[in-house]
Structures are given as structure tokens and as C-alpha cells.
Amino acid sequence: MEMVHIRLVSPPDLTEQVVGTLAGNRHVFDLVALPGVVRSPDGDAVECDVLAGAANDVLRGLRALQVERRGALVIESVEMAYSGIAAAAETRRLGPLAHEPVWELVEARIRAEGTYRPSFYLYLIIAGLIGSVGIVTNSQILIVAAMVVGPEYGAIASVALGIDQGSGARVRQGLLALLVGFLLAIVVTFLFSLVIRGFGFQSKAFTLGIRPVSNLINTPDFFSVAVAFLAGVVGIMSLTQARTGALLGVFISVTTIPAAADIGVSSAFESWREARGSLVQLLVNIVVLILVGVLALRIQRAVWRRIGLRAGRSRR
């Protein structure tokens, strides 16, 4: 059974409306109202559990009252809940809507991924360095490791959400973070690769021009676009469904960090054609992931709206 827990700090003059909104919804359970117990901000405490499939309607009703502007609204996922009444209501009343994503939580998850602390840039640099070692040693395992370490998908998803919601500030912040982060990764990787070249640390095969890993990265083609498209779909779906395992699969599917690392390595070894190919690979992956992210968000919302309309007609 999927549920969310809602905690509210309600201004006293709104509490009656808030409680009425919640009590009037048959998918709300365990409703508690405690007048005058909250400080900073002062108000009444209201808590309840809501079936996840009905949470979007409940939250729309609460947001319409503008409780969060004068008080506070906290939404938490419930990891485990036992309630025979709630379970029966989920099966009997919600049907397929029981598994609808709670869009407030989805957007909060994406916003959390789109925070650009210094660690975001440090992870990108470290991922680029790991990728560069994988390239000069022809190690596919290290390329996969670099993909896992790279945090760039959070910024890409945040840009997609910004476009979907028409938030220019979020789009600009995400694109700037990607630009600065990848530039730092490329520059540091380039300097590191100069050291490798100067001391002759690269593998003998790499020196002889046998570079299967680099060639795979710097040769964008139809399959690059296809994989980026599929990864973009899975990435947004994993965020909406909170599937961390699937999201990890996205990290090791897209050629972003490896391409940035190969730009630095190829430039240090004066392989300009390979550097250009990797740049194209990087740009193609980022653009496709963003566009597919926007489409996946909008299509999922449209599908769930349609399911909701059908469920509503069937209950009449």
C-alpha cells in the first residue's frame, strides 16, 4: 500500500477549511488536528495520511487554500503502512490510480538533484579523471566507473523540469552548472593527460593508436542518439517512480562524462579529430536527454490525467 504523510502548520483562521477539505476526502486517514500547539510559525498542527494515488488531488485542494504561504506544508513518503481500511479503499476506490506518482514529491526529488554545491563540480572533475585513465589504458570498467560517479543527470533533469514548468531561472542555472562543470572536467582532464603523456604513462596500445575505448566514445552515430533517447525516458520514469536502480542504469548508459574526458585526453595527445567527435557526442547526449526529459514528463502527466478521467467515469 502506497501512502504519503502530510504535516501542516495552519493559520487558525484557515484550520476549519483545511480540516474540512481533508475530512471530506475518502482517501484521507488518521486525521489529527491540534489547535495552537505550533510555534515558528504560530498556528495549528494538522496531520494525516493519504493514499498516494489520491495525494495529487488532496494537495491541489490544500494549495488552493494557500496554507503554505502563511504556514507550512510538509509531504513525506511512507515507507511502510498497515491499515486494513486504507488498503481496502485503495483497492476498491482508486484502481489503477493507486500507482500515480505524487507530482509534488517528483518535482521535489528533481529539484534536490538540481542543487549545485561545490561537490557537484568536484564529482564531475573526479569522474573526468577516472574516465581519462580508462581511455589511456583502454579500460571499459573505468569508463563505467566514471559514468556512475558523474552527477550530471541531476542537472539535466532539473533543466527538463524547468522547461516543462516554464522556469527560465531553473533552466539557466542548470545549463550554467553543466557548462561550468564540464569545462572544469575537460580542463583538469587535459592537464592530467599532459602529465600522462609527458611521463609516458599511457598504455603501449594507446601509443600505437589502438584505442577501442576512445574510438567508441568519439564516434557519435545513430546508436548514440538511440541510447540517449532511451536513457532519457528511463531516467524520468525512474525519478517519477523513485526507482534508484533504474536511475543507476541511466548513469552508465549515456556518454557524457566519457565524452568530456575524451575531449581532454584527445586534446592533450593532439588528436583533434577525436576531440571534435567527443564534443559532438557530449552535446548530442545532453540535448537529447533534456528534450526527452521534457517530453517524458509531459506524456506521463497526460497519461495519468487520462487514467484519472476514465477512473472517474467508471465510478459514476
Wavefront OBJ file of the C-alpha trace (Angstrom):
o trace
v 0.000 0.000 0.000
v 1.433 3.355 -1.059
v 0.765 6.335 1.181
v 2.124 9.790 1.933
v 2.093 11.632 5.243
v 1.129 15.309 5.212
v 2.022 17.715 8.032
v 0.570 21.204 8.077
v 1.035 24.330 10.121
v -2.289 26.041 9.557
v -3.139 29.640 10.500
v -6.058 29.443 12.997
v -8.460 31.218 10.641
v -7.825 28.577 7.936
v -7.823 25.459 10.094
v -11.555 24.809 9.793
v -11.313 24.913 5.981
v -8.185 22.750 5.986
v -9.742 20.107 8.234
v -12.949 20.222 6.211
v -11.023 19.683 2.971
v -9.169 16.712 4.403
v -12.098 15.172 6.294
v -14.248 15.362 3.196
v -11.865 13.230 1.171
v -12.439 9.485 1.492
v -8.794 8.742 0.721
v -7.531 10.622 3.799
v -6.938 8.677 7.012
v -5.582 9.209 10.521
v -6.511 12.901 10.520
v -5.268 14.786 13.574
v -5.800 18.488 14.373
v -4.118 20.121 17.362
v -5.013 23.791 17.814
v -2.412 26.300 18.961
v 0.494 23.888 19.515
v 2.903 25.114 16.820
v 5.460 27.890 17.144
v 7.577 29.499 14.427
v 5.281 29.976 12.622
v 2.479 30.074 15.172
v -0.550 28.044 14.219
v -2.418 24.785 14.471
v -0.895 21.397 13.722
v -2.760 19.219 11.239
v -1.510 15.788 10.159
v -2.933 12.973 8.072
v -2.090 10.007 5.888
v -3.250 9.965 2.270
v -3.301 7.194 -0.301
v -0.585 8.089 -2.795
v -2.915 7.780 -5.777
v -5.182 10.479 -4.299
v -2.421 12.731 -2.963
v -2.319 14.983 -6.029
v -5.996 15.939 -5.612
v -5.570 16.480 -1.871
v -2.504 18.654 -2.350
v -4.231 20.728 -5.035
v -7.032 21.421 -2.565
v -4.598 22.457 0.162
v -2.561 24.628 -2.203
v -5.789 26.342 -3.293
v -6.221 27.451 0.341
v -2.636 28.868 0.227
v -1.797 27.251 3.564
v 1.905 27.076 2.743
v 2.154 30.858 2.249
v 1.117 31.675 5.793
v 2.042 28.402 7.465
v 3.858 25.312 6.236
v 3.200 22.169 4.229
v 5.409 19.080 4.532
v 4.970 15.927 2.445
v 6.713 12.668 3.316
v 6.702 9.276 1.655
v 5.543 6.494 3.963
v 7.916 3.564 3.685
v 5.553 1.079 5.312
v 1.935 1.295 6.477
v -0.542 -1.264 7.824
v -4.207 -0.327 7.660
v -6.976 -2.667 6.571
v -9.357 0.237 5.964
v -6.854 2.162 3.826
v -5.855 -0.961 1.886
v -9.491 -1.738 1.104
v -10.079 1.845 -0.020
v -7.018 1.734 -2.272
v -8.207 -1.445 -3.987
v -11.899 -0.566 -4.211
v -11.836 3.159 -4.974
v -8.583 4.066 -6.689
v -7.944 1.164 -9.036
v -5.059 1.974 -11.421
v -4.757 5.472 -9.908
v -3.263 3.854 -6.802
v 0.119 3.961 -8.540
v 0.004 7.530 -9.845
v 3.186 9.453 -8.961
v 2.825 12.200 -6.370
v 3.966 15.062 -8.564
v 4.933 17.318 -5.667
v 7.368 14.637 -4.485
v 8.646 14.014 -8.016
v 9.401 17.694 -8.542
v 10.984 17.979 -5.097
v 13.186 14.988 -5.953
v 14.303 16.586 -9.220
v 14.881 19.959 -7.543
v 17.026 18.237 -4.910
v 19.089 16.625 -7.687
v 19.464 20.048 -9.307
v 21.425 21.680 -6.494
v 24.904 22.758 -7.486
v 27.117 22.708 -4.444
v 30.915 22.615 -4.819
v 30.687 18.831 -4.530
v 28.737 18.744 -7.829
v 31.718 20.179 -9.685
v 34.194 18.083 -7.719
v 32.329 14.890 -8.648
v 32.391 15.907 -12.322
v 36.139 16.549 -12.186
v 36.842 13.251 -10.422
v 34.614 11.389 -12.878
v 36.512 13.018 -15.755
v 39.849 11.948 -14.284
v 38.655 8.366 -13.814
v 37.388 8.411 -17.392
v 40.720 9.699 -18.687
v 42.553 6.810 -17.034
v 40.056 4.413 -18.594
v 40.713 5.942 -22.020
v 44.519 5.854 -21.935
v 44.523 2.316 -20.505
v 41.660 1.070 -22.730
v 39.720 0.030 -19.624
v 35.956 -0.168 -20.122
v 35.474 -0.867 -16.419
v 36.930 2.533 -15.522
v 34.677 4.219 -18.097
v 31.649 2.657 -16.397
v 33.016 3.802 -13.021
v 33.314 7.357 -14.345
v 29.703 7.235 -15.555
v 28.489 6.141 -12.125
v 30.416 8.897 -10.306
v 29.219 11.685 -12.607
v 26.294 13.733 -11.145
v 25.321 15.487 -14.377
v 21.976 13.755 -14.862
v 20.552 15.632 -11.885
v 21.279 18.924 -13.642
v 19.875 17.606 -16.925
v 16.632 16.512 -15.232
v 16.410 19.888 -13.491
v 16.725 21.708 -16.838
v 13.990 19.465 -18.279
v 11.721 20.290 -15.324
v 12.476 23.993 -15.767
v 11.473 23.850 -19.435
v 8.338 21.863 -18.575
v 7.274 24.433 -15.955
v 8.435 27.489 -17.874
v 11.009 28.365 -15.195
v 13.736 30.300 -17.003
v 15.806 30.651 -13.835
v 15.943 26.887 -13.291
v 16.891 26.307 -16.937
v 19.654 28.934 -16.801
v 21.042 27.608 -13.515
v 21.110 24.037 -14.806
v 22.713 24.901 -18.145
v 25.304 27.107 -16.444
v 26.150 24.327 -13.977
v 26.563 21.867 -16.861
v 28.706 24.320 -18.842
v 30.986 25.199 -15.923
v 31.132 21.622 -14.635
v 32.067 20.052 -17.955
v 34.557 22.817 -18.745
v 36.277 22.198 -15.407
v 36.288 18.437 -16.033
v 37.750 18.918 -19.525
v 40.449 21.371 -18.394
v 41.558 19.265 -15.415
v 41.485 16.106 -17.540
v 43.529 17.871 -20.222
v 46.189 18.891 -17.677
v 46.219 15.405 -16.176
v 46.601 13.887 -19.637
v 49.550 16.189 -20.367
v 51.245 14.732 -17.298
v 50.451 11.203 -18.500
v 51.860 11.999 -21.948
v 54.927 13.733 -20.527
v 55.877 10.765 -18.386
v 54.731 8.147 -20.900
v 52.228 6.551 -18.532
v 49.717 5.712 -21.288
v 49.369 2.089 -22.384
v 51.510 0.842 -25.269
v 48.374 0.071 -27.288
v 47.163 3.657 -26.855
v 50.533 4.981 -28.053
v 50.324 2.745 -31.130
v 46.885 4.136 -31.927
v 44.941 1.104 -30.755
v 42.201 2.946 -28.872
v 38.945 0.942 -28.870
v 37.527 2.774 -25.853
v 38.311 6.227 -27.222
v 37.006 5.294 -30.673
v 33.711 4.131 -29.194
v 33.294 7.447 -27.382
v 34.350 9.882 -30.105
v 32.274 8.377 -32.904
v 28.699 9.632 -32.491
v 26.147 7.843 -34.656
v 22.531 6.701 -34.761
v 23.078 4.418 -31.793
v 24.350 7.326 -29.672
v 21.056 9.131 -30.229
v 19.007 5.959 -29.680
v 20.697 5.152 -26.363
v 20.430 8.763 -25.151
v 16.721 8.752 -26.087
v 16.013 5.510 -24.229
v 18.111 6.586 -21.237
v 16.206 9.868 -21.086
v 12.871 8.038 -20.944
v 14.079 5.628 -18.266
v 15.698 8.467 -16.291
v 12.490 10.467 -15.916
v 10.415 7.355 -15.275
v 12.831 6.259 -12.539
v 12.559 9.678 -10.896
v 8.756 9.655 -11.019
v 8.615 6.111 -9.655
v 11.564 6.544 -7.235
v 13.395 3.615 -8.866
v 17.033 4.209 -7.879
v 18.214 1.002 -9.536
v 16.853 2.106 -12.901
v 18.380 5.555 -12.429
v 21.783 3.964 -11.874
v 21.311 2.228 -15.210
v 20.853 5.635 -16.828
v 24.134 6.847 -15.353
v 26.030 4.007 -17.017
v 24.199 4.328 -20.344
v 24.855 7.882 -21.505
v 28.148 9.086 -22.953
v 28.527 12.455 -21.237
v 31.398 12.157 -18.750
v 33.361 9.771 -21.022
v 32.986 12.258 -23.888
v 34.187 15.156 -21.713
v 37.158 13.073 -20.560
v 37.992 12.114 -24.146
v 37.984 15.778 -25.205
v 40.670 16.450 -22.593
v 42.701 13.320 -23.405
v 42.495 13.746 -27.183
v 43.456 17.415 -26.944
v 46.471 16.589 -24.771
v 47.599 13.991 -27.322
v 46.803 16.388 -30.211
v 44.180 14.040 -31.658
v 41.950 16.862 -32.858
v 39.527 14.772 -34.903
v 38.799 12.581 -31.896
v 38.358 15.666 -29.696
v 35.788 17.105 -32.128
v 33.939 13.795 -32.273
v 33.780 13.633 -28.482
v 32.489 17.211 -28.318
v 29.687 16.310 -30.720
v 28.969 13.177 -28.670
v 28.734 15.243 -25.475
v 26.406 17.851 -26.976
v 24.177 15.251 -28.642
v 23.727 13.336 -25.390
v 22.918 16.434 -23.325
v 20.452 17.875 -25.854
v 18.659 14.554 -26.403
v 18.441 13.843 -22.665
v 16.924 17.272 -21.971
v 14.387 17.119 -24.805
v 13.349 13.566 -23.974
v 13.091 14.526 -20.295
v 10.611 17.301 -21.106
v 8.553 15.002 -23.339
v 8.587 12.170 -20.794
v 7.333 14.461 -18.021
v 4.510 15.838 -20.147
v 3.480 12.473 -21.562
v 3.378 10.853 -18.125
v 1.203 13.638 -16.747
v -1.123 13.372 -19.754
v -1.380 9.580 -19.394
v -2.217 9.785 -15.690
v -4.789 12.515 -16.324
v -6.461 10.253 -18.873
v -6.407 7.335 -16.427
v -7.940 9.608 -13.793
v -10.731 10.694 -16.123
v -11.511 7.090 -17.007
v -11.495 6.063 -13.355
v -13.822 8.963 -12.548
v -16.298 7.942 -15.274
v -16.256 4.306 -14.164
v -17.158 5.288 -10.582
v -20.285 7.184 -11.674
l 1 2 3 4 5 6 7 8 9 10 11 12 13 14 15 16 17 18 19 20 21 22 23 24 25 26 27 28 29 30 31 32 33 34 35 36 37 38 39 40 41 42 43 44 45 46 47 48 49 50 51 52 53 54 55 56 57 58 59 60 61 62 63 64 65 66 67 68 69 70 71 72 73 74 75 76 77 78 79 80 81 82 83 84 85 86 87 88 89 90 91 92 93 94 95 96 97 98 99 100 101 102 103 104 105 106 107 108 109 110 111 112 113 114 115 116 117 118 119 120 121 122 123 124 125 126 127 128 129 130 131 132 133 134 135 136 137 138 139 140 141 142 143 144 145 146 147 148 149 150 151 152 153 154 155 156 157 158 159 160 161 162 163 164 165 166 167 168 169 170 171 172 173 174 175 176 177 178 179 180 181 182 183 184 185 186 187 188 189 190 191 192 193 194 195 196 197 198 199 200 201 202 203 204 205 206 207 208 209 210 211 212 213 214 215 216 217 218 219 220 221 222 223 224 225 226 227 228 229 230 231 232 233 234 235 236 237 238 239 240 241 242 243 244 245 246 247 248 249 250 251 252 253 254 255 256 257 258 259 260 261 262 263 264 265 266 267 268 269 270 271 272 273 274 275 276 277 278 279 280 281 282 283 284 285 286 287 288 289 290 291 292 293 294 295 296 297 298 299 300 301 302 303 304 305 306 307 308 309 310 311 312 313 314 315 316
